[in-house]
């Protein structure tokens, strides 16, 4: 029974405990400033972000569909809920997070995770590149003082030196040894230098205090009525969509790096459960974090243990280690996140740009720009998918062709090639010469398919034109699904009636 339980949650895989624990510790350190920053962006207290990072990370690590992927409080979610937090306060935010979680659970149970198959590779390239740029640009805030002015003089040189030193360790240490994650070694080295030499530089404590207790269970204090639902539902729906898109795209990226396959629908359910619990335990909610996930994966972590350790250690920091963690130099974490941005960016997209279709390049650039300029990951992906779909429709619309011939009996044959759908209807209609065609015409669909209602209407009109001209027309080799579509359409549109009362058009059987 225990073995069956372990199989269910993928705990029976081979685990390198040292790597998992050390990587989890590194991720926990990287989560602290991110969670604080995103909570402040959302207009909430720092602990709200830290509690969300703990709950999201713990639940998705245990129940999620992608071992090794890290979830927590994210900027994408913060941007969605900031208006609600400012106008109605944290209680409405907690209620929204719970409702968003319920929506995500429903999406997972309905197996909507497979919709990620519709996201083309150029969209993923644009998403990843845009996210890498956002991660990099967000680190520039550390080069400003408390009044928002850029650092100058000694303060700037110290920060730059420590950041570069961190990056050099992360880049160079794996070439010498992999006994300890390079990112953890870099953080500890910079921490030791700053404390040992008494260097005055920005620390985590300069952003906000992280001291707190265990996340308190708290039922959101909001009126339970239709007015409240009407208010929070739009925010919850957007939050759920943004969270699922970012989580499932991150899952796909981790899949490519590890050459394994995660389970999108299971991850959607886990994200939903995590958000529900986050809302009830005073958290702002969240989703998968590509930066922290890549830190974890680059450290060699592949199992659920690293995510569990990261969440538990983060809570330990909040409850018992706040004094120590608040002394952590921001330079170390800034250098780490800059290296994450460099590693996240798809440099291969530059190498293949001359070999990619111009439409794919356009999609990639648009998604990147929308991601960077609007910080709206869901909107960027949706726009990219729409553009890619329109380009695909346009390309297929141009592929419809008609081979024309007249047999020994004087019957004219139109052999149609390519799909007949809304985009190709206009070109399809131009292929026929109704007035000059012989008395009998055959349109052969062996190499074509009738796809949608626009195509059915086009067939109706062309048969009607031949009927008015006093000529006989046959539609041949329609596939079974096309015949079913025509039969169903007879109840919706006035399909021209010729000789076959079942399909309302004549279908020769050969």
CORSUL-V435871 format. One line per field, one symbol per residue. burial: 1 if it has 24 or more other C-alpha atoms within 12 Angstrom, else 0. A space follows every 10 residues. Layout:
burial=???
This chain:
burial=0000000011 1000000011 1111111111 1111111111 1111111111 1111111111 1111111111 1111111111 1101100011 1111111111 1111111100 0111010011 1111111111 1111110111 1110000000 0000000111 0111111111 1000000001 1111111111 1011000011 1111001111 1101100011 0000000100 1110111111 1111111111 1111101100 0111111111 1111111111 1111111111 1111111111 1111111111 1111111110 0100111111 1111111111 1111110010 0000000011 1111111111 1100111111 1111101100 0000001001 1100000000 0111111111 1111111110 0101001111 1111110111 1111111111 1111011000 1111111100 0110111010 0000111100 0011111000
